[in-house]
Amino acid sequence: MKKFAKLLGFDPVEKQTSVKTEIVAGIVTFLAMAYILTVNPAQILVGADKAYWPSVFIATALGAIIGTLLMAFVAKMPLAQASGMGLNSMLGGLIALWAADTYGVRFTIGQAYLMVLISGIIFLALSLIKIKGKTFRELVFDGMPVAVRSAISVGIGLFIAYIGFQNAGIIVHNGYTQVGFVNLSFWGDQVVNAGTANDAVVYAAAKTAVVALIGLFLIAILDKLKVKGSIIFGILGATIVGIPFGVTDLSVLKTGWKFWENFANFFTGENTVFLSFTDAFKTGFPEGSVFTVIMVIITMCMIDMFDTMGTIVGCCGGNRILSDENNKPHNYGQIMICDAVATCTGAVLGTSTVTTFVESGAGVSAGGRTGLTAFTTACMFFLAMFAMPLFQVIPSAATASALIYVGVLMMKNNVKGVDFSNAINATAAFLTIVVMVLSYSITKGIGIGMISYTVMAAIAYVIDIIKYSAQKKKAAEGEEIEKPKWPVSIVAIVVTVLFLAYFFVPVAL
């Protein structure tokens, strides 16, 4: 047992943790991200044949299990992987009935998965190829401006909290102001276009918001009292409170899950996504779609790279047990390799890009410090394959309370480290945080932060050089004037150019 624990990087003294804490943290991570098992198939098959649903569900679970086990045994970090939100919607858009309206062409399921596989292979190459002893992905991290890098953790925290607010229906859509606070006086079902002066508002039932807030208060109180596993107790408490509110649906326990039948069909049935990417080798990509395919693959690579980087920095940054003084997570290279291999594995199984989940922060906040946390999460995903109705009982409002509290902790622990030393740094950091939250994209937040810093710093440098030249001419003989230093690394310039292409070059051409 000791050898197994050591294999997972588990050292209770060095990591300031225990077996109980690690297991609880792993369960917390799973509960926070278990929604992906049902959400992912719905996103991928949003406009496609629903007969593929069972196979996509199994592919989602297997992708999460394999990806998270890689984190446990290779990276030895308390991080979990699963099919990434956003990229699954993109994949669904490629194969949907209306894909031609967006991309100019509709792709088959096999063609879409082949693009995911290619992006994963490129991603893996970037994680293995070394330049002066460092992989390309490490060079990208080290070359990022401190202003942007220090803001990522805070942005991720607010992003996680925002996901929680939306999942619970606390923050809802508003036709006038884009978003608004839930109407706590309305306790019915969701109403759209109520026929009043506020008919542009979409009201979500207040009961889900109240259940989430009760769970949040419970977690905070227990944490204040230093109760171990406060987050998981908060989730379970909110689930129980949700029963009389009608938020927790116990009827799902009566539904059956034909696991063995669906599992057999996954490998040999007709409506399966397993190895479907091989079909694309026979048919090729649609005529006239070459540039679209290239841009989709590049987009997938960039989103996966910067989402992963942002996520692991957000989850591990500021914690000296999990990262160094520069907020660079320990075993960074291994984490990136695990992420890239998981992406390739996911494409083979039949799911969208498998990436490190931002909800891993819930387990880290619960005390997760080693691969034992990730191993526990992987075991929970394995069990979920057999007992999906049991896990479906936990409402999204309950897990939302955990996500919101993770946002609280990440803000508290990291906001002091944001670089507001000058106007340029402050602006770049601010844009990174705000765009990440309001655009619902980690990648876009980092991208805008990088572009804004590079452009402003370069312009300021040119102005400083002009001033320096003028002062040098006027300076008395022998008087030394310090020459301005170029503030942007070559890596940052390359990344900025890539982000400019990401933002301004249309995918559908």
C-alpha positions in Angstrom: 0.0 0.0 0.0 2.9 2.4 0.8 4.5 1.7 -2.6 1.2 2.4 -4.3 0.7 5.6 -2.4 4.3 6.6 -3.3 3.6 5.9 -6.9 0.8 8.5 -6.7 3.2 11.1 -5.2 1.5 10.6 -1.8 3.6 11.8 1.1 1.4 12.9 4.0 4.3 14.8 5.7 5.7 16.6 2.7 2.3 17.3 1.1 0.6 18.2 4.5 -2.3 15.9 3.8 -3.7 12.5 4.7 -5.4 9.5 3.0 -8.8 10.6 4.2 -8.4 14.1 3.0 -7.2 13.0 -0.4 -10.1 10.6 -0.9 -12.6 13.2 0.2 -11.0 15.7 -2.2 -11.3 13.2 -5.0 -15.0 12.7 -4.3 -15.5 16.5 -4.2 -13.9 16.9 -7.6 -16.0 14.2 -9.1 -19.3 15.6 -7.7 -18.3 19.0 -9.1 -17.7 17.7 -12.6 -20.0 14.6 -12.8 -22.5 16.7 -14.9 -20.2 16.2 -17.9 -21.4 12.6 -18.2 -24.9 13.7 -19.3 -24.1 17.2 -20.6 -21.3 16.1 -23.0 -23.5 13.7 -25.1 -26.2 16.3 -25.3 -23.7 18.9 -26.5 -22.0 16.7 -29.1 -25.3 15.3 -30.5 -27.3 18.5 -30.3 -28.1 18.4 -34.0 -27.2 14.8 -34.8 -28.6 11.3 -34.5 -29.5 10.6 -30.8 -29.0 6.9 -31.3 -25.3 7.6 -30.6 -26.1 8.9 -27.1 -25.2 5.7 -25.1 -21.9 5.3 -26.9 -21.0 9.0 -26.4 -21.9 8.6 -22.7 -19.5 5.6 -22.3 -16.8 7.4 -24.3 -17.2 10.4 -22.0 -16.8 8.2 -18.9 -13.8 6.3 -20.3 -12.1 9.4 -21.5 -12.4 10.9 -18.0 -11.2 7.7 -16.4 -8.1 7.4 -18.6 -7.2 11.1 -18.6 -7.6 11.3 -14.8 -5.5 8.1 -14.2 -2.8 9.7 -16.3 -2.8 12.7 -14.0 -2.7 10.3 -11.0 0.2 8.1 -12.1 2.2 10.3 -14.5 1.8 13.8 -13.3 1.0 12.8 -9.7 -1.2 15.9 -9.3 -4.7 16.3 -7.8 -6.2 17.2 -11.2 -9.0 15.5 -13.2 -9.7 15.4 -16.9 -12.8 15.0 -18.9 -14.4 16.2 -22.2 -14.0 20.0 -22.2 -17.1 22.3 -22.3 -17.0 24.6 -25.3 -15.0 22.3 -27.4 -17.8 19.7 -27.2 -20.2 22.4 -28.5 -17.7 23.2 -31.3 -17.6 19.5 -32.2 -21.4 19.3 -32.1 -21.6 22.3 -34.4 -19.4 20.5 -37.0 -21.7 17.5 -37.3 -25.1 19.3 -36.7 -27.7 19.6 -39.3 -27.1 23.3 -39.5 -23.3 23.0 -39.8 -23.4 24.2 -43.4 -24.8 27.5 -42.3 -21.9 28.1 -39.9 -18.9 26.4 -41.7 -20.2 26.3 -45.2 -20.1 22.5 -45.1 -21.3 19.7 -42.8 -18.9 17.1 -41.5 -19.6 13.5 -40.5 -19.0 12.3 -37.0 -15.8 10.5 -38.2 -14.4 13.6 -39.9 -15.1 15.7 -36.8 -13.3 13.2 -34.5 -10.3 13.0 -36.9 -9.9 16.7 -36.5 -9.9 16.2 -32.7 -7.3 13.4 -33.1 -5.0 15.6 -35.3 -5.2 18.5 -32.9 -4.3 16.1 -30.1 -1.3 14.7 -32.0 0.0 18.3 -32.7 -0.6 19.1 -29.0 1.4 16.1 -27.9 4.3 17.0 -30.2 4.4 20.5 -28.7 4.5 18.9 -25.3 7.5 16.6 -26.2 9.6 18.7 -28.6 12.3 20.5 -26.6 14.1 23.8 -27.3 17.1 24.5 -25.1 16.0 21.8 -22.6 12.3 23.1 -22.4 9.3 21.9 -24.2 7.4 24.4 -26.4 4.5 24.5 -23.9 6.9 25.3 -21.0 8.5 28.1 -23.1 5.0 29.5 -23.7 4.4 29.6 -20.0 7.7 31.1 -19.1 7.4 33.7 -21.8 4.1 35.0 -20.7 4.0 38.5 -19.1 3.8 38.3 -15.3 0.9 40.7 -15.5 -1.2 38.2 -17.4 0.1 35.1 -15.6 -0.7 36.5 -12.2 -4.2 37.4 -13.2 -5.1 33.9 -14.5 -5.8 32.4 -11.0 -8.2 35.2 -10.1 -9.9 35.0 -13.5 -10.3 31.3 -13.2 -11.8 31.6 -9.7 -14.4 34.1 -10.9 -15.0 32.0 -14.0 -15.7 28.9 -11.8 -18.0 30.9 -9.6 -19.9 32.3 -12.6 -20.4 28.7 -13.9 -21.9 27.9 -10.4 -24.1 31.0 -10.5 -25.5 30.0 -13.9 -25.9 26.3 -13.1 -27.9 27.3 -10.0 -30.0 29.8 -11.8 -28.8 32.6 -9.5 -27.6 34.6 -12.5 -30.0 34.4 -15.4 -30.4 35.8 -18.9 -32.0 39.2 -19.2 -33.0 40.7 -22.6 -32.2 44.2 -21.5 -29.0 43.9 -19.6 -27.7 40.5 -21.0 -27.6 39.0 -17.5 -29.5 39.6 -14.3 -30.2 38.3 -10.8 -32.9 35.7 -10.4 -36.3 36.9 -9.4 -36.5 35.5 -5.8 -40.3 36.2 -5.6 -41.0 33.8 -8.5 -41.2 30.2 -7.3 -42.8 28.5 -10.3 -41.2 26.8 -13.2 -39.1 28.7 -15.8 -41.1 31.4 -17.7 -40.1 32.9 -21.0 -41.8 36.0 -22.3 -44.2 36.5 -19.4 -46.3 39.1 -21.2 -45.4 41.9 -18.8 -43.2 45.0 -19.0 -40.4 42.6 -18.2 -41.3 40.1 -20.8 -37.7 40.1 -22.2 -36.5 38.5 -18.9 -36.1 34.7 -18.6 -37.0 33.8 -15.0 -35.5 30.7 -13.5 -37.3 29.2 -10.5 -36.0 30.8 -7.3 -36.0 27.5 -5.5 -32.8 26.3 -7.3 -31.0 29.6 -6.4 -32.1 29.3 -2.8 -30.9 25.7 -2.6 -27.5 26.7 -4.0 -27.2 29.6 -1.6 -28.1 27.4 1.4 -25.3 24.9 0.2 -22.9 27.8 -0.1 -23.6 29.1 3.4 -23.3 25.6 4.8 -19.9 25.1 3.2 -18.7 28.5 4.5 -19.9 27.9 8.0 -18.3 24.4 8.1 -15.1 25.7 6.7 -15.0 28.5 9.3 -15.4 25.8 12.0 -12.5 23.9 10.3 -14.7 20.9 9.5 -12.8 18.5 7.2 -14.7 17.9 3.9 -16.8 21.0 4.3 -17.4 21.2 0.5 -18.8 17.6 0.2 -21.0 18.1 3.3 -22.3 21.3 1.7 -23.1 19.4 -1.6 -24.9 16.6 0.3 -26.7 19.1 2.5 -27.9 21.1 -0.5 -29.1 17.8 -2.1 -31.2 16.9 1.0 -32.6 20.5 1.2 -33.5 20.2 -2.4 -35.9 17.3 -1.8 -38.7 19.4 -0.2 -38.0 22.2 -2.7 -38.5 19.9 -5.6 -35.0 20.5 -6.9 -33.6 17.1 -6.1 -35.3 14.5 -8.3 -35.5 11.1 -6.7 -37.4 9.6 -9.5 -34.2 9.0 -11.5 -33.4 6.2 -9.0 -36.3 4.2 -10.6 -34.8 4.4 -14.1 -32.7 1.5 -15.3 -29.3 1.8 -17.0 -28.6 -1.1 -19.4 -24.9 -0.9 -18.9 -23.7 -4.2 -20.3 -25.9 -4.0 -23.4 -24.7 -0.5 -24.2 -21.1 -1.4 -23.3 -21.2 -4.3 -25.8 -22.7 -2.1 -28.5 -20.0 0.5 -27.8 -17.4 -1.8 -29.3 -19.4 -3.8 -31.9 -22.7 -2.0 -32.5 -23.7 0.1 -35.4 -24.5 3.4 -33.7 -21.2 3.8 -31.9 -18.6 6.5 -32.0 -15.7 4.2 -31.0 -13.0 4.4 -33.7 -15.4 6.4 -35.9 -12.5 8.7 -36.9 -11.2 5.8 -39.2 -14.2 6.4 -41.5 -12.7 9.8 -42.4 -9.7 8.0 -43.9 -12.0 6.3 -46.4 -14.1 9.4 -47.3 -11.6 12.2 -46.7 -12.8 15.7 -45.8 -15.6 17.4 -47.9 -14.5 19.2 -51.0 -13.7 22.9 -50.4 -13.2 22.5 -46.7 -9.4 22.4 -46.5 -9.0 25.9 -45.0 -11.9 25.3 -42.6 -10.4 22.1 -41.4 -7.0 23.7 -40.8 -8.5 26.6 -38.9 -10.7 24.2 -36.8 -7.7 22.1 -35.9 -5.6 25.2 -35.0 -8.5 26.6 -32.9 -8.9 23.3 -31.1 -5.1 23.2 -30.3 -5.1 26.8 -29.0 -8.2 26.4 -26.8 -6.8 23.1 -25.4 -3.4 24.6 -24.7 -4.4 27.8 -23.1 -7.5 26.4 -21.3 -5.2 23.7 -19.7 -2.5 26.2 -18.8 -5.0 28.6 -17.3 -6.8 25.8 -15.5 -3.8 24.3 -13.8 -2.3 27.7 -12.9 -5.7 28.7 -11.5 -6.1 25.4 -9.5 -2.5 25.1 -8.3 -1.1 28.6 -8.4 -0.6 30.3 -5.1 -0.3 27.0 -3.3 3.4 26.4 -2.6 2.8 22.6 -2.1 1.5 22.4 -5.7 3.5 25.2 -7.5 6.8 27.2 -7.3 7.3 30.8 -6.5 6.4 31.8 -10.1 3.0 30.1 -9.8 4.2 27.4 -12.2 2.6 24.1 -11.1 5.0 21.2 -10.2 5.4 18.5 -12.9 4.2 21.0 -15.5 5.6 19.0 -18.4 4.0 15.8 -17.3 0.7 17.5 -16.8 0.8 18.8 -20.4 1.8 15.4 -21.8 -1.1 13.8 -19.8 -3.5 16.4 -21.3 -2.3 15.8 -24.9 -2.4 12.0 -24.6 -5.9 12.2 -23.1 -7.0 14.4 -26.1 -5.8 11.7 -28.5 -7.4 8.9 -26.5 -10.7 10.8 -26.3 -10.8 11.1 -30.1 -10.2 7.4 -30.5 -12.9 6.5 -28.0 -15.4 9.0 -29.5 -15.6 12.1 -27.4 -14.5 15.7 -27.7 -11.2 17.1 -26.6 -10.3 15.7 -23.1 -8.8 18.4 -21.0 -8.0 19.3 -17.4 -11.2 20.4 -15.7 -11.4 23.7 -13.9 -13.6 21.9 -11.3 -10.4 20.3 -10.1 -10.1 23.4 -8.0 -12.9 22.1 -5.8 -10.8 19.1 -4.9 -7.7 21.2 -4.3 -9.7 23.5 -2.1 -10.9 20.4 -0.2 -7.3 19.5 0.6 -6.2 17.5 -2.5 -2.4 17.6 -2.9 -1.4 14.4 -4.7 -2.3 11.8 -7.4 -4.4 10.0 -4.8 -7.0 12.7 -5.3 -7.1 12.1 -9.0 -7.1 8.3 -8.6 -10.2 8.6 -6.4 -11.9 10.8 -8.9 -11.2 8.3 -11.7 -12.6 5.5 -9.5 -15.8 7.5 -9.0 -16.2 7.9 -12.8 -15.8 4.2 -13.1 -18.5 3.6 -10.6 -20.7 6.2 -12.2 -20.8 4.1 -15.4 -22.7 1.4 -13.5 -24.8 3.6 -11.3 -25.6 6.7 -13.3 -29.1 7.2 -11.8 -27.6 7.4 -8.3 -25.3 10.3 -9.2 -28.0 12.0 -11.2 -29.9 12.5 -7.9 -27.4 15.3 -7.0 -28.9 18.4 -8.6 -26.7 21.0 -10.4 -27.8 23.5 -7.7 -26.0 21.5 -5.1 -22.7 21.2 -7.0 -23.0 24.9 -7.9 -22.6 25.8 -4.3 -19.2 24.1 -4.3 -18.1 25.9 -7.5 -19.1 29.3 -6.1 -17.1 28.6 -2.9 -14.1 27.6 -4.9 -14.3 31.0 -6.6 -14.3 32.6 -3.1 -11.2 30.7 -2.1 -9.3 31.4 -5.3 -10.1 35.1 -5.1 -9.0 35.2 -1.5 -5.8 33.3 -2.1 -4.6 34.9 -5.3 -6.0 38.5 -5.7 -3.1 40.0 -3.7 -0.6 38.5 -6.2 -2.0 40.2 -9.3 0.5 42.6 -10.8 -1.0 46.1 -10.7 2.5 47.7 -10.5 1.9 50.1 -13.4 -0.9 51.1 -15.8 0.0 48.6 -18.6 0.3 45.7 -16.2 -2.9 46.7 -14.4 -4.9 47.0 -17.7 -3.7 43.7 -19.1 -4.4 41.9 -15.8 -7.9 43.5 -15.6 -8.8 42.5 -19.2 -7.5 39.0 -18.6 -9.8 38.6 -15.6 -12.9 40.3 -16.9 -12.9 38.9 -20.5 -12.3 35.4 -19.1 -15.5 35.7 -17.0 -17.8 37.7 -19.3 -16.8 35.8 -22.5 -17.2 32.5 -20.7 -13.8 31.5 -22.1 -10.4 31.0 -20.4 -8.7 31.1 -23.8 -10.2 34.4 -24.8 -9.3 36.0 -21.5 -5.7 35.0 -21.8 -5.7 36.0 -25.5 -7.0 39.5 -24.9 -4.6 39.9 -22.0 -1.6 38.8 -24.1 -2.6 41.1 -27.0 -3.3 44.1 -24.9 0.0 43.7 -22.9 2.2 43.2 -26.0 0.7 46.1 -28.0 0.7 48.6 -25.1 4.2 47.5 -23.9 5.6 47.8 -27.4 4.2 51.3 -28.0 5.4 52.4 -24.6 8.9 51.1 -25.3 9.0 53.0 -28.6 8.1 56.2 -26.8 10.7 55.5 -24.1 13.4 54.9 -26.7 12.5 58.3 -28.4 12.7 60.0 -25.0 16.0 58.2 -24.2 17.5 59.4 -27.5 16.5 63.0 -26.9 17.7 62.9 -23.3 21.0 61.4 -24.3 21.7 64.2 -26.7 21.0 66.8 -24.1 22.8 65.0 -21.3 26.2 66.4 -20.1 29.3 64.6 -21.1 29.9 61.5 -18.9 26.3 61.4 -17.6 24.8 58.0 -17.8 21.2 57.5 -18.8 19.6 54.1 -18.4 18.4 52.6 -21.7 14.9 51.2 -21.7 14.7 47.4 -21.9 12.5 45.6 -24.4 9.6 44.3 -22.2 8.1 41.5 -24.4 9.7 38.1 -24.9 9.9 36.5 -28.4 7.6 33.7 -27.2 5.0 36.3 -26.1 5.2 37.9 -29.5 4.7 34.6 -31.3 1.7 33.7 -29.0 0.2 37.2 -29.5 0.4 36.7 -33.3 -1.4 33.3 -32.9 -4.1 34.9 -30.8 -4.5 37.6 -33.4 -5.2 34.9 -36.0 -7.4 33.1 -33.5 -9.6 36.2 -33.1 -9.6 37.8 -36.5 -9.3 34.9 -39.1 -12.7 33.4 -39.7 -13.0 29.6 -39.1 -15.6 29.2 -41.9 -13.9 30.1 -45.2 
